[in-house]
Amino acid sequence: MNKLGYILFACVFAILCGCAGGDAGKFTERAYEPAYASGFGILRAPDGESMLIETRSPWQGADSSAVTRLLVLAEGEDAPAGFDGQVLAAPARRVVCMSSSHVAMLDALGAADRIVGVSGIGFITNEYIRAHADSVADVGYDGNIDYEALVGARPDLVLLYGVAGASALEPKLKELGIPFAYVGEYLEDSPVGKAEWIVPVGEMTGLGREAREYFAGVPERYDEIKKIAAEADDAPAVMINTPYADQWVMASADSYVARLIADAGGRYVYAGHPGNRSLPVDMEEALRMASEADVWINTGIYDTLDGLRSAVPNLTETPPLRNGNVWNSSLRATAGGGNDYWESGVVNPDAVLHDLVNIFHPGLLPDSAMIYYRRLR
């Protein structure tokens, strides 16, 4: 090989190594293969016990090649030379959760006492956090972070999420030397896939076995309820959501909400765009869909029929409002604005499905007690 050829080869090799995250290429064994989730992978080197946790397309709209990495080092092992991801020197025992769903995952693992900080403590419904509000730091939100509180919590790990891009915390956390990981369960279309994110969170906290055991029962319970719903003779048409700022945002036909409705034996009235993005429809289209619906769920801030009628007076004569068949996922909401539907509902999709089957097909399940949903009166 001549000198110019050697230089070109070296440059290409360096680029490829950089794309692989330094020496992350040595992690070739799959330590865990997700069965339902698409947004994470857990790898291990053939000659070690350290876990490499990859979050793929970590925020909405991210390029399919975008990957963030957290290396959880086993005792006595070192990070590979040139590794440019995040490194956690031991399983995390002090965790800051930037989403309430992260709180629910740790709670399901019996590790709520490892949470030393949250984002918006007034919006958390978890009993442990509420009982320890004086000792769990409120670190604020992406646009207004209390870094003094964050540093004072002395976290081993910060669990992040991105919406339209990387979290605003990322540069500061790198500067402070605090490891972080993106948990992208909200991007999953599968309700069971969302719950499967408990597995990488378990690996981050040294509770991988407990996480696998917890998750093992989720698809079994979910599928059992789904099979019962499939026995129903009809499929009621289902309207969702309420307007905000003169826009009515509808989840896509391939979304998590649409999947739940179908699995519960319902028919989603919106047959719009594919993908996982929610998009607005005009009020005329919303009226048409509500007029075709038998039941209406997820009414947001409206928890009474009168309140909903005042908000959308042109929909008062639609079948769900006329018949009072309107439901909201607010049964376990708090006065401060927290809602356990967005917390424990993420790791218990079978419980959410249970409620929807009770709504769509009353009497089909042996247990009619609602867990997250309440009927508007």
QUIGI-V588571 format. One line per field, one symbol per residue. ss: DSSP state (H for helix, E for strand, C for the rest). phi: phi as a letter, one per 40 degrees, with the letter a starting at -180 (. if undefined). psi: psi as a letter, one per 20 degrees, with the letter a starting at -180 (. if undefined). A space follows every 50 residues. Layout:
ss = ???
phi = ???
psi = ???
This chain:
ss = CCHHHHHHHHHHHHHHHHHCCCCHHHCCEEEECCCCCCCEEEEECCCCCC EEEEEECCCCCCCCCCEEEEEECCCCCCCCCCCCCEEECCCCCCEEECCH HHHHHHHHCCCHHHEEEECCHHHCCCHHHHHCCCCCEECEECCEECHHHH HHCCCCEEEECCCCCCCCCHHHHHHHCCCEEECCHHHCCCHHHHHCCHHH HHHHCCCHHHHHHHHHHHHHHHHHHHHHHCCCCCCCEEEECCCECCEEEE CCCCCHHHHHHHHCCCEECCCCCCCCCCEEECHHHHHHHHHHCCEEECCC CCCCHHHHHHHCHHHCCCHHHHHCCEEECCCCECCCCCEHHHCHHHHCHH HHHHHHHHHHCCCCCCCCCCCCCEECC
phi = .cccccccccccccccccccggcccccbcccabccbcbcaabbacdbabc bbbbbcfcacgcccccabbbccccdgbbccdgcbccbbcadcbbbbbcbc ccdccccccgbccccbabbgcccccdcccccbccbccccgbdcacccccc cccfccabcbabbbaccccdccccccgccaacbbccccccdccdcccccc ccccbgbccccccccdcccccccccdcccccccbbccbcbgacbfgbbcb cccbcdccccccccgbbcccbcdcgbccbcbcccccccccccccabbgcg ccbbcccccccbdcbdccdccccgcbbbcbcbcbcchcacdcbccccbcc cccdccccccbdgcccbbccbbbbccb
psi = prggggggghgggggghghjlckiiinipohpophhqijrqorqqhkriq poopoqmirpjqqiippqppoopqpiqqqqpjpjaqpoirppioppoiqh hhghghghjkkhiioiqromhijpiphgghhkhhipqojbrgimpnhghg hhilqhqpprqqfjaqqihgghhghikoqrqpokhiiphphhhghiihgh hghhjjkgghgggghhighggghggghghiiqhrnqppqqrrqpljpopp qrijrgghgggghjkropipkbqaajppqqqrhghgggghhiqhqprmjc iojqhghhhhhmhijhjqgghhikmpqqljhkqrhijqoihiehhhimhh hghgghhhghmpihqhojpqghqqpp.
